[in-house]
């Protein structure tokens, strides 16, 4: 499992297909995401930390971007 301290606000989150999922707003009971300005439904979205495969300059998920968006809370 990834250390949550590696995940910082404003990091881009991508699926294992390389496609954009969101931007990290914070870490609280999972990853809190926002969408790029001017897009999306205006709601906050959350993904469990268990969905993170690895972190470098971006947060990489262990699922596709579409699957992540279907599963977010």
N, C-alpha and C positions, 0 to 999 in steps of 0.2 A: 504494500500500500504506500502511496505517496505521502510525504510529510506535508501537512497543511500549511506549514510555514513557508514552503516553496511557492505557494500561490499568493499572488499580490493583486490588489485592486488595479484595474485597467489593463490586465493581461487579456489577450485574445484567447478564446476557447474554440478549438476546432475538433471536428470528428476525426475518426481514423481514416476517413476518405479525404481529409485535408480541407474540408469545407467549413466555413464560418458557422459557429453556433451562437456566440454572444461574447460579451465583455464582462470580466469579473467585477462585481460591485463589492463583494465581501465574502467572508467565509464564516458562516454561522449555521451549524447543523447541515452543512453541505456548502456547495458553491452557489452564491447568489449571483444571478446574471441579469444584465440589461442588454437590450439590443442596440444596434447602432442608432444614433439620433435620427429621428424622423421615420423610423421603420417599426414594424411590429404592432403589438396590441396595447402598449403602454403598461403592461403588467410586469411584475417581477417574476422571475422564473428561478427554480432551484434544481440542482442536480446533486445526488449523493457523491461524497468523495470517492466511493468505490467505483465510480464511472471513469476516474482519471487513470490513464495508463502511465503517462510520464509528463514531466514539466521541464521545458527549456525556456526559450523566450516566450513560448505560448503554452497553454494548458492543452494537452492532447488527450482525447477521450478514447475509451476502449470500445466505442461503438460509432456508427455512422452519425453524421449530423442530423439526418432525418429521424433516425431512431431516438437520438437524444432529445430532439424537440417534441417527439410524440410522448416521451416518458417524463419530461420535466413536470414539476409540481407547481 
